[in-house]
Amino acid sequence: MRNHHPSKEQVIAQAEWVSAFGEPTRLRLIRALSTGEKVVTELAKIAGTEVVNVSHHLGILKAAGIVDVERDGRFMRYTLAADAVATATQLQMTHESGMKVTIPLN
């Protein structure tokens, strides 16, 4: 019989990915990015917090593979990772392991 249990390393990677969603500012940033790319100053305004705080949270989201960043001159443009699927009411993201997170957008 085949073992379908993930390894300890896989479980740790999944837990780190899921935990990246579990903070109010990061959820606001994810929801804001569900409508398209944004720069840090736009995200700070939307999230109602300081640019340095947004930058910190974006770093966590980037490390978890939830957001992508591209340099555009002196600006850094943030988008949700390519696997994100947004509808009018929800956003779904899938970890490389197949684990899914669904976030309501309303």
ABEGO torsion letter per residue (X at the ends): XBBABBBAAAAAAAAAAAAAAABAAAAAAAAAAAAEBBBAAAAAAAAGBBAAAAAAAAAAAAAAGABBBBBBEABBBBBBBAABBBBAABBBBBBAAGBBBBBBAX
